[in-house]
Every structure is written in C-alpha cells, then in structure tokens.
Amino acid sequence: MSEPIVIRCRDNGPFVIKTPVQVVDHDGKPFTIPAGKETIALCRCGASKNKPFCDGAHNGCGFQAGEKAPV
Ligand code: FES
C-alpha cells in the first residue's frame, strides 16, 4: 500500500503538497505542474491571481490561519 498524501497547512499561508501529485479542475482537466517541482502550494486565502496555486498574495491580504491538529 502506498503512503498517504500529506497536505501541510502553512501558518497564514497555502496548503503544501509533495509531488508527484495531480491537480484537476472541475471537469477533471489537469493543471500543469512545472517539471522538477518538489512541492506545490495551493491557495487557501482566496487572493492568488494564479488559483488554484498560491502566488504569495497571502502575505499582503491579512489572511490568518494557524490551525493546529488536536494532540
Ligand atoms: S495562500 Fe498564498 S496566495 Fe493564497
């Protein structure tokens, strides 16, 4: 059995996922992930101009999210 996919919630930032991974739109069409990338970052603040990917806009929009998993 393969290892589960890990999605890391960055404090006040995106969801980070190790590659290989495929991100598809609502029709199932895949987004291009540049070759050689070891991780991708998915926007969760809503401010990225490159959704579904993070473009760093979370740094300037006041987005706050620092969830911690229950111990
Ligand atoms: S989380 Fe980075 S731009 Fe939205």
Boltz pocket constraint, residues with backbone or C-beta under 6 A from the ligand:
constraints:
  - pocket:
      binder: B
      contacts: [[A, 12], [A, 13], [A, 14], [A, 15], [A, 42], [A, 43], [A, 44], [A, 45], [A, 46], [A, 47], [A, 48], [A, 53], [A, 54], [A, 55], [A, 56], [A, 57], [A, 58], [A, 59]]
      max_distance: 6.0
